[in-house]
Amino acid sequence: MDKSKIKSILIKTFSNKFVISFLIFFFWIFFFDQHSIWERKEYKSKIEALSKEKDYYLYQIKKDKNRIHELKTNRENLEKFAREQYLMKKKDEDIFIIIEKE
């Protein structure tokens, strides 16, 4: 086939109103629609960020459950926790708070 025949076939194909309608529809859906490529990328990045956040919070929940179990089962751990977190003390003790600069 020579170039003129190929050119005439392409012109006939792309001048067809159905092909033009399909191409316009395709580009509209692909780039401008609510479910375009950019929207899908944004949704994917949001899903990944939320998955990481979910994993972090599940880890924190597990860690806190272990800490609560330790506090409920061991009196010494409970006393240590109360002294460190709430600055509780016995009657004859003094508390010194040391703040370290970073």
Backbone as a chain_set.jsonl record, in Angstrom:
{"seq": "MDKSKIKSILIKTFSNKFVISFLIFFFWIFFFDQHSIWERKEYKSKIEALSKEKDYYLYQIKKDKNRIHELKTNRENLEKFAREQYLMKKKDEDIFIIIEKE", "coords": {"N": [[0.831, -1.183, 0.0], [0.465, 2.15, -0.752], [1.362, 5.446, 0.433], [-0.655, 7.298, 0.035], [-3.037, 5.837, -0.076], [-3.148, 4.829, 2.544], [-3.325, 7.214, 3.91], [-5.796, 8.162, 2.987], [-7.496, 6.205, 4.023], [-7.144, 6.623, 6.781], [-8.139, 9.226, 6.989], [-10.805, 8.824, 6.262], [-11.566, 7.137, 8.348], [-11.16, 8.701, 10.684], [-12.827, 10.785, 10.14], [-15.281, 9.83, 10.465], [-18.311, 10.069, 12.227], [-18.913, 8.485, 14.421], [-16.506, 7.471, 15.324], [-15.239, 9.846, 16.028], [-16.988, 10.667, 18.056], [-16.586, 8.569, 19.882], [-13.847, 8.963, 20.519], [-13.925, 11.512, 21.71], [-15.572, 10.938, 23.899], [-13.972, 9.012, 25.185], [-11.65, 10.53, 25.905], [-12.861, 12.393, 27.576], [-13.842, 10.805, 29.701], [-11.431, 9.681, 30.53], [-9.792, 11.851, 31.344], [-11.294, 14.076, 32.419], [-13.473, 13.306, 33.926], [-15.201, 12.338, 36.962], [-14.02, 10.027, 37.868], [-11.39, 9.991, 36.902], [-7.974, 9.484, 35.782], [-6.241, 10.992, 37.43], [-7.793, 11.387, 39.708], [-8.047, 8.753, 40.551], [-5.371, 8.199, 41.221], [-5.036, 9.97, 43.368], [-6.909, 8.904, 45.153], [-5.767, 6.403, 45.567], [-3.356, 7.088, 46.86], [-4.408, 8.229, 49.184], [-5.649, 5.997, 50.306], [-3.405, 4.399, 50.836], [-2.083, 5.999, 52.741], [-4.011, 6.041, 54.78], [-4.053, 3.333, 55.392], [-1.508, 2.97, 56.469], [-1.778, 4.603, 58.701], [-3.778, 3.232, 60.031], [-2.459, 0.812, 60.624], [-0.534, 1.83, 62.386], [-2.151, 2.728, 64.532], [-3.347, 0.32, 65.299], [-1.105, -1.024, 66.212], [-0.452, 0.638, 68.388], [-2.725, 0.233, 69.983], [-2.433, -2.477, 70.613], [-0.031, -2.349, 72.062], [-0.83, -0.713, 74.202], [-2.785, -2.341, 75.363], [-1.206, -4.437, 76.302], [0.29, -3.012, 78.178], [-1.732, -2.206, 79.985], [-2.514, -4.719, 80.881], [-0.166, -5.481, 82.224], [-0.186, -3.55, 84.264], [-2.482, -4.224, 85.661], [-1.898, -6.735, 86.655], [0.491, -6.674, 88.112], [1.536, -5.267, 91.023], [3.771, -3.701, 91.62], [4.47, -2.608, 89.14], [2.232, -1.011, 88.742], [2.521, 0.865, 90.804], [4.935, 2.052, 90.03], [4.156, 3.166, 87.571], [2.205, 5.027, 88.461], [3.796, 6.748, 89.957], [5.55, 7.765, 87.998], [3.892, 8.848, 85.94], [1.81, 10.347, 87.162], [3.01, 11.667, 89.191], [2.853, 10.791, 91.843], [3.437, 10.219, 95.33], [4.927, 8.935, 98.35], [4.245, 9.735, 101.827], [6.579, 10.563, 103.165], [8.375, 11.307, 101.206], [10.197, 13.262, 98.774], [9.771, 14.921, 95.679], [11.621, 15.414, 92.781], [11.664, 17.045, 89.801], [13.139, 16.618, 86.753], [13.866, 18.217, 83.86], [14.894, 17.556, 80.706], [16.757, 19.24, 78.238], [16.421, 19.321, 74.742]], "CA": [[0.0, 0.0, 0.0], [1.222, 3.395, -0.764], [1.028, 6.405, 1.483], [-1.913, 7.993, -0.245], [-4.141, 4.961, 0.332], [-3.164, 4.819, 4.005], [-3.809, 8.531, 4.316], [-7.23, 8.249, 2.702], [-8.181, 5.332, 4.985], [-7.12, 7.321, 8.056], [-9.053, 10.366, 6.914], [-12.168, 8.287, 6.303], [-11.822, 6.6, 9.681], [-11.258, 9.765, 11.674], [-13.909, 11.71, 9.81], [-16.522, 9.154, 10.829], [-18.851, 10.713, 13.424], [-18.895, 7.549, 15.539], [-15.127, 7.439, 15.821], [-15.021, 11.126, 16.703], [-17.76, 10.619, 19.306], [-15.889, 7.656, 20.785], [-12.614, 9.593, 20.997], [-14.297, 12.567, 22.651], [-16.044, 10.253, 25.1], [-12.815, 8.4, 25.832], [-10.842, 11.562, 26.55], [-13.64, 12.983, 28.666], [-13.824, 9.861, 30.82], [-10.064, 9.44, 30.969], [-9.133, 13.017, 31.921], [-12.108, 15.095, 33.057], [-14.575, 12.741, 34.689], [-15.02, 12.174, 38.411], [-13.172, 8.844, 38.084], [-10.267, 10.106, 35.981], [-6.69, 8.917, 36.21], [-5.704, 11.766, 38.557], [-8.614, 11.076, 40.886], [-7.67, 7.41, 41.002], [-4.067, 8.294, 41.887], [-5.254, 10.597, 44.667], [-7.587, 7.929, 46.014], [-4.806, 5.357, 45.925], [-2.427, 7.615, 47.867], [-5.162, 8.366, 50.43], [-5.828, 4.649, 50.853], [-2.122, 3.971, 51.402], [-1.838, 6.772, 53.965], [-4.936, 5.566, 55.809], [-3.621, 1.988, 55.793], [-0.373, 3.142, 57.38], [-2.31, 5.146, 59.942], [-4.506, 2.135, 60.68], [-1.452, -0.086, 61.197], [0.059, 2.513, 63.534], [-3.088, 2.718, 65.658], [-3.49, -1.064, 65.769], [0.092, -1.301, 67.011], [-0.594, 1.368, 69.655], [-3.755, -0.451, 70.774], [-1.824, -3.703, 71.135], [0.943, -1.952, 73.076], [-1.567, -0.237, 75.373], [-3.42, -3.492, 76.016], [-0.154, -5.12, 77.063], [0.623, -2.158, 79.329], [-2.845, -2.324, 80.934], [-2.427, -6.052, 81.489], [0.929, -5.415, 83.194], [-0.588, -2.732, 85.413], [-3.511, -4.926, 86.43], [-1.393, -7.979, 87.236], [1.674, -6.491, 88.946], [1.382, -4.097, 91.886], [4.97, -2.867, 91.504], [4.346, -1.844, 87.891], [1.2, -0.003, 88.956], [3.118, 1.918, 91.624], [5.92, 2.735, 89.198], [3.392, 3.964, 86.611], [1.59, 6.152, 89.179], [4.858, 7.683, 90.337], [6.114, 8.424, 86.815], [2.909, 9.583, 85.148], [0.97, 11.256, 87.944], [3.871, 12.257, 90.219], [2.386, 10.395, 93.173], [4.554, 9.947, 96.238], [4.591, 8.559, 99.728], [4.224, 10.909, 102.708], [7.905, 11.009, 103.59], [9.234, 11.443, 100.036], [10.203, 14.503, 97.999], [9.87, 14.661, 94.237], [12.385, 16.356, 91.998], [11.376, 16.866, 88.385], [14.258, 17.022, 85.931], [13.468, 18.374, 82.463], [16.087, 17.57, 79.867], [16.62, 20.017, 77.013], [16.789, 18.53, 73.561]], "C": [[0.872, 1.242, 0.0], [0.658, 4.379, 0.256], [-0.313, 7.09, 1.238], [-3.122, 7.15, 0.152], [-4.271, 4.925, 1.858], [-3.731, 6.134, 4.529], [-5.31, 8.661, 4.095], [-8.038, 7.37, 3.669], [-8.236, 6.012, 6.354], [-8.087, 8.501, 8.067], [-10.499, 9.895, 6.968], [-12.518, 7.798, 7.713], [-12.034, 7.717, 10.696], [-12.299, 10.824, 11.339], [-15.273, 11.092, 10.101], [-17.031, 9.727, 12.157], [-18.847, 9.781, 14.635], [-17.503, 7.456, 16.158], [-14.825, 8.729, 16.581], [-15.756, 11.143, 18.04], [-17.079, 9.718, 20.327], [-14.629, 8.293, 21.358], [-12.907, 10.701, 21.992], [-14.756, 11.958, 23.964], [-14.882, 9.662, 25.89], [-11.976, 9.438, 26.566], [-11.581, 12.213, 27.705], [-13.595, 12.086, 29.901], [-12.417, 9.728, 31.39], [-9.47, 10.622, 31.721], [-10.027, 13.926, 32.77], [-13.199, 14.559, 33.974], [-14.218, 12.636, 36.167], [-14.081, 11.013, 38.725], [-11.979, 8.843, 37.131], [-9.007, 9.491, 36.582], [-6.149, 9.665, 37.43], [-6.492, 11.493, 39.833], [-8.25, 9.703, 41.437], [-6.324, 7.419, 41.72], [-4.219, 8.917, 43.276], [-5.919, 9.626, 45.643], [-6.629, 6.842, 46.469], [-3.834, 5.851, 46.999], [-3.141, 7.813, 49.204], [-5.354, 7.01, 51.099], [-4.535, 4.159, 51.493], [-1.825, 4.707, 52.711], [-2.749, 6.293, 55.09], [-4.577, 4.164, 56.282], [-2.445, 2.067, 56.761], [-0.845, 3.666, 58.737], [-3.055, 4.069, 60.732], [-3.53, 1.168, 61.343], [-0.814, 0.529, 62.438], [-0.879, 2.421, 64.741], [-3.341, 1.3, 66.173], [-2.301, -1.465, 66.623], [-0.007, -0.611, 68.371], [-1.634, 0.708, 70.56], [-3.185, -1.712, 71.404], [-0.841, -3.387, 72.262], [0.238, -1.491, 74.352], [-2.272, -1.374, 76.11], [-2.409, -4.266, 76.847], [0.215, -4.327, 78.315], [-0.471, -2.234, 80.392], [-2.813, -3.669, 81.637], [-1.313, -6.085, 82.539], [0.512, -4.649, 84.449], [-1.623, -3.45, 86.272], [-2.954, -6.137, 87.167], [-0.233, -7.773, 88.213], [1.559, -5.174, 89.72], [2.58, -3.153, 91.772], [4.93, -2.024, 90.232], [3.316, -0.729, 88.03], [1.755, 1.165, 89.763], [4.126, 2.736, 90.82], [5.213, 3.652, 88.187], [2.793, 5.198, 87.285], [2.64, 7.191, 89.55], [5.374, 8.457, 89.12], [5.103, 9.321, 86.112], [2.164, 10.644, 85.94], [1.699, 11.897, 89.116], [3.362, 11.978, 91.63], [3.594, 10.036, 94.032], [4.019, 9.475, 97.576], [4.736, 9.795, 100.611], [5.616, 11.442, 103.024], [8.87, 11.211, 102.412], [9.131, 12.849, 99.454], [10.377, 14.137, 96.529], [10.661, 15.785, 93.601], [12.118, 16.058, 90.536], [12.542, 17.439, 87.585], [13.794, 17.057, 84.484], [14.731, 18.493, 81.634], [15.813, 18.387, 78.61], [17.104, 19.169, 75.843], [17.873, 19.204, 72.752]], "O": [[1.887, 1.322, 0.691], [-0.394, 4.149, 0.853], [-1.019, 7.421, 2.191], [-4.113, 7.677, 0.657], [-5.378, 4.983, 2.393], [-4.518, 6.153, 5.476], [-6.015, 9.217, 4.938], [-9.133, 7.747, 4.084], [-9.273, 5.976, 7.017], [-8.774, 8.734, 9.061], [-11.327, 10.503, 7.647], [-13.626, 8.021, 8.202], [-12.984, 7.677, 11.478], [-12.615, 11.67, 12.175], [-16.3, 11.762, 9.993], [-16.261, 9.856, 13.109], [-18.784, 10.256, 15.769], [-17.359, 7.373, 17.378], [-14.222, 8.697, 17.654], [-15.203, 11.587, 19.046], [-17.002, 10.063, 21.507], [-14.368, 8.178, 22.556], [-12.22, 10.824, 23.007], [-14.363, 12.425, 25.034], [-14.818, 9.796, 27.112], [-11.628, 9.241, 27.73], [-10.966, 12.55, 28.717], [-13.341, 12.556, 31.011], [-12.241, 9.668, 32.607], [-8.704, 10.413, 32.662], [-9.553, 14.493, 33.754], [-13.787, 15.328, 34.734], [-13.066, 12.825, 36.557], [-13.412, 11.028, 39.759], [-11.605, 7.791, 36.611], [-8.991, 9.044, 37.728], [-5.65, 9.039, 38.365], [-5.913, 11.382, 40.913], [-8.157, 9.519, 42.65], [-6.152, 6.721, 42.719], [-3.61, 8.455, 44.241], [-5.536, 9.542, 46.81], [-6.672, 6.41, 47.62], [-3.523, 5.121, 47.939], [-2.542, 7.59, 50.256], [-5.234, 6.891, 52.318], [-4.562, 3.568, 52.572], [-1.366, 4.098, 53.677], [-2.306, 6.154, 56.23], [-4.776, 3.838, 57.452], [-2.388, 1.331, 57.746], [-0.37, 3.227, 59.785], [-2.964, 4.013, 61.959], [-3.74, 0.75, 62.482], [-0.578, -0.164, 63.427], [-0.448, 2.076, 65.842], [-3.53, 1.11, 67.374], [-2.453, -2.156, 67.63], [0.319, -1.212, 69.395], [-1.44, 0.632, 71.773], [-3.419, -1.989, 72.58], [-0.818, -4.069, 73.286], [0.66, -1.837, 75.455], [-2.347, -1.369, 77.339], [-2.71, -4.7, 77.958], [0.427, -4.903, 79.383], [-0.166, -2.319, 81.582], [-3.055, -3.756, 82.841], [-1.492, -6.651, 83.618], [0.826, -5.061, 85.566], [-1.629, -3.292, 87.493], [-3.491, -6.525, 88.204], [-0.001, -8.628, 89.067], [1.493, -4.099, 89.123], [2.413, -1.935, 91.822], [5.315, -0.855, 90.249], [3.502, 0.366, 87.501], [1.49, 2.324, 89.444], [4.163, 3.962, 90.92], [5.637, 4.789, 87.979], [2.867, 6.297, 86.737], [2.384, 8.392, 89.46], [5.607, 9.663, 89.203], [5.435, 10.443, 85.729], [1.915, 11.735, 85.427], [1.09, 12.586, 89.935], [3.437, 12.841, 92.504], [4.632, 9.608, 93.526], [2.833, 9.599, 97.883], [5.298, 10.801, 100.176], [5.803, 12.653, 103.137], [10.081, 11.277, 102.626], [8.122, 13.535, 99.617], [11.049, 13.162, 96.192], [10.403, 16.962, 93.85], [12.327, 14.933, 90.082], [12.886, 18.612, 87.731], [13.373, 16.035, 83.941], [15.537, 19.404, 81.826], [14.76, 18.243, 77.988], [18.066, 18.408, 75.953], [18.299, 18.672, 71.727]]}, "num_chains": 1, "name": "protein.A"}
